[in-house]
Amino acid sequence: MAGPYCCMLLGDMGADVIKVETPGVGDQTRRAMGFKLKGEDSGGFIALNRNKRSVEIDLKNPQGLEAFYELVRSADVLVENNRPGVAARLKIDYARLQAINPRLVYASISGFGQTGPWALRPGLDLIAQASCGAMSVMGEPGGEPMKSSVPFADLGAALFAAYAILSAVIGRGETGLGQYIDASLFETALGLSIWETAEFWGTGRVPSPLGSANRMSAPYQAIRAADRHLVIGAANPKLWAALCAVIDRPDLLADPRFGDNVERLKNRKALIALLEQEFGRRPAAEWVDLLLAAGVPAAPIQNYEEALDCEQARARDMVVEGEHPVEGKVKMLGFPVKLRGTPQQIRRVAPLLGAHTAEVFSELGLSAERIEQLQAAGAFGTRDKAAVAA
């Protein structure tokens, strides 16, 4: 996910993203989900690849490789998401491409980075979550190891790579030269482990799972109400006092077990048991309204059906639609950051495999006859003209 998501973020901001895919095969994410849509491409591929154009190039074909080099000559940025060494074997590594285009910003995203004893290990989001320590603190105390269902190592690496790319492009304005960027899932996941590493270095204790609780304050977690769970964040003395007032338990303010945040953390188990006894008297929605009215951060735990249809998601345009040539109208997540001066747009939905090969290489000056020759030679995909135009 990391490379495609990184490039989609850049595309959302207006970049002309050209996705280079193997003829007849394409990105493996095209067929990566356990449910079928109308066409060959998966919902996951559609979700990750808007605002891109697709070209089919066989990089192992000498003519295909030369055509790829033509793309590189005019490119600002190249992103590759392979295991270290693959780019060099394909003859598309930074050293070669930098010689072709010294202004090129080249970003490699891999499991463990380009150096170090683990560099050649296969890198997946699951592997990064396990290796960085994150899985050791997920789940309930004493429970089985768990991972985050949201692939934060993959998506986080994409975000880090995107901001590094933009920084390098800005820097190129000063130096006139591009540079190499080395991003990894492992370092991303470890780099996001702020509270856990702070606890370890500050106390010498190896962090352990806390369920939904927080390492730095209490109560700051999920609480069971009469019908479902809600979350509460009473992370300072003012909010703790307001919470006690909402549940009509002013006596808790004088209880030495809960006198300050340090004591509440020490006695969290007793605190949560007591709070759940009180919160069990009313439905979660009622408690959320009361807590918010008192200034205490609170929210129901929504499932994705509820989250996508909630009033805030609707107000912030977090569900958008596009017209796909095979699927028809498709829903996509909206833009998580809004730019007022240059608002993002969905210029195109995820492309069909090789749909823009002729278009892109025509822009580079290749004639229709030459493009057909390259298709016949196996350098490009053999998709028919109707599909290329789709």
Secondary structure as the mmCIF struct_conf table of DSSP 4:
data_model
#
loop_
_struct_conf.conf_type_id
_struct_conf.id
_struct_conf.beg_label_comp_id
_struct_conf.beg_label_asym_id
_struct_conf.beg_label_seq_id
_struct_conf.end_label_comp_id
_struct_conf.end_label_asym_id
_struct_conf.end_label_seq_id
HELX_RH_AL_P HELX_RH_AL_P1 ALA A 2 ASP A 12
TURN_TY1_P TURN_TY1_P1 MET A 13 GLY A 14
STRN STRN1 VAL A 17 GLU A 21
TURN_TY1_P TURN_TY1_P2 PRO A 23 VAL A 25
HELX_RH_3T_P HELX_RH_3T_P1 GLN A 28 ARG A 31
BEND BEND1 MET A 33 PHE A 35
BEND BEND2 LYS A 38 ASP A 41
HELX_RH_AL_P HELX_RH_AL_P2 GLY A 43 LEU A 48
TURN_TY1_P TURN_TY1_P3 ARG A 50 ASN A 51
STRN STRN2 LYS A 52 GLU A 56
STRN STRN3 ILE A 57 ILE A 57
TURN_TY1_P TURN_TY1_P4 LEU A 59 LYS A 60
BEND BEND3 ASN A 61 ASN A 61
HELX_RH_AL_P HELX_RH_AL_P3 PRO A 62 ARG A 73
TURN_TY1_P TURN_TY1_P5 SER A 74 SER A 74
BEND BEND4 ASP A 76 ASP A 76
STRN STRN4 VAL A 77 GLU A 80
BEND BEND5 ASN A 82 ASN A 82
TURN_TY1_P TURN_TY1_P6 PRO A 84 GLY A 85
HELX_RH_AL_P HELX_RH_AL_P4 VAL A 86 ARG A 89
TURN_TY1_P TURN_TY1_P7 LEU A 90 LYS A 91
BEND BEND6 ASP A 93 ASP A 93
HELX_RH_AL_P HELX_RH_AL_P5 TYR A 94 ILE A 100
TURN_TY1_P TURN_TY1_P8 PRO A 102 ARG A 103
STRN STRN5 VAL A 105 SER A 110
BEND BEND7 GLY A 111 PHE A 112
BEND BEND8 GLN A 114 GLY A 116
TURN_TY1_P TURN_TY1_P9 PRO A 117 LEU A 120
BEND BEND9 ARG A 121 ARG A 121
HELX_RH_AL_P HELX_RH_AL_P6 ASP A 125 SER A 131
TURN_TY1_P TURN_TY1_P10 CYS A 132 CYS A 132
BEND BEND10 GLY A 133 GLY A 133
HELX_RH_3T_P HELX_RH_3T_P2 ALA A 134 VAL A 137
BEND BEND11 MET A 138 GLU A 140
TURN_TY1_P TURN_TY1_P11 PRO A 141 GLY A 142
BEND BEND12 GLY A 143 GLY A 143
BEND BEND13 SER A 149 VAL A 150
HELX_RH_AL_P HELX_RH_AL_P7 PHE A 152 THR A 175
BEND BEND14 GLY A 176 GLY A 176
STRN STRN6 TYR A 180 SER A 184
HELX_RH_AL_P HELX_RH_AL_P8 LEU A 185 GLY A 191
TURN_TY1_P TURN_TY1_P12 LEU A 192 LEU A 192
HELX_RH_AL_P HELX_RH_AL_P9 ILE A 194 THR A 203
HELX_LH_PP_P HELX_LH_PP_P1 ARG A 205 PRO A 207
TURN_TY1_P TURN_TY1_P13 GLY A 211 SER A 212
BEND BEND15 ARG A 215 MET A 216
BEND BEND16 ALA A 218 PRO A 219
STRN STRN7 TYR A 220 ARG A 224
BEND BEND17 ALA A 226 ARG A 228
STRN STRN8 HIS A 229 GLY A 233
BEND BEND18 ASN A 236 ASN A 236
HELX_RH_AL_P HELX_RH_AL_P10 PRO A 237 VAL A 246
TURN_TY1_P TURN_TY1_P14 ILE A 247 ASP A 248
HELX_RH_3T_P HELX_RH_3T_P3 PRO A 250 ALA A 254
HELX_RH_3T_P HELX_RH_3T_P4 PRO A 256 PHE A 258
BEND BEND19 GLY A 259 ASP A 260
HELX_RH_AL_P HELX_RH_AL_P11 ASN A 261 LYS A 266
TURN_TY1_P TURN_TY1_P15 ASN A 267 ASN A 267
HELX_RH_AL_P HELX_RH_AL_P12 ARG A 268 PHE A 279
TURN_TY1_P TURN_TY1_P16 GLY A 280 ARG A 281
BEND BEND20 ARG A 282 ARG A 282
HELX_RH_AL_P HELX_RH_AL_P13 ALA A 284 ALA A 293
TURN_TY1_P TURN_TY1_P17 ALA A 294 GLY A 295
STRN STRN9 ALA A 298 PRO A 300
HELX_RH_AL_P HELX_RH_AL_P14 TYR A 304 ASP A 309
BEND BEND21 CYS A 310 CYS A 310
HELX_RH_AL_P HELX_RH_AL_P15 GLU A 311 ALA A 315
TURN_TY1_P TURN_TY1_P18 ARG A 316 ASP A 317
STRN STRN10 VAL A 319 HIS A 324
TURN_TY1_P TURN_TY1_P19 PRO A 325 GLU A 327
STRN STRN11 GLY A 328 LEU A 333
BEND BEND22 PRO A 336 VAL A 337
BEND BEND23 ARG A 340 THR A 342
BEND BEND24 ALA A 350 ALA A 350
HELX_LH_PP_P HELX_LH_PP_P2 PRO A 351 LEU A 352
TURN_TY1_P TURN_TY1_P20 LEU A 353 HIS A 356
HELX_RH_AL_P HELX_RH_AL_P16 THR A 357 GLU A 363
TURN_TY1_P TURN_TY1_P21 LEU A 364 GLY A 365
HELX_RH_AL_P HELX_RH_AL_P17 ALA A 368 ALA A 376
TURN_TY1_P TURN_TY1_P22 ALA A 377 GLY A 378
BEND BEND25 ALA A 379 ALA A 379
STRN STRN12 PHE A 380 PHE A 380
HELX_RH_AL_P HELX_RH_AL_P18 LYS A 385 ALA A 389
#
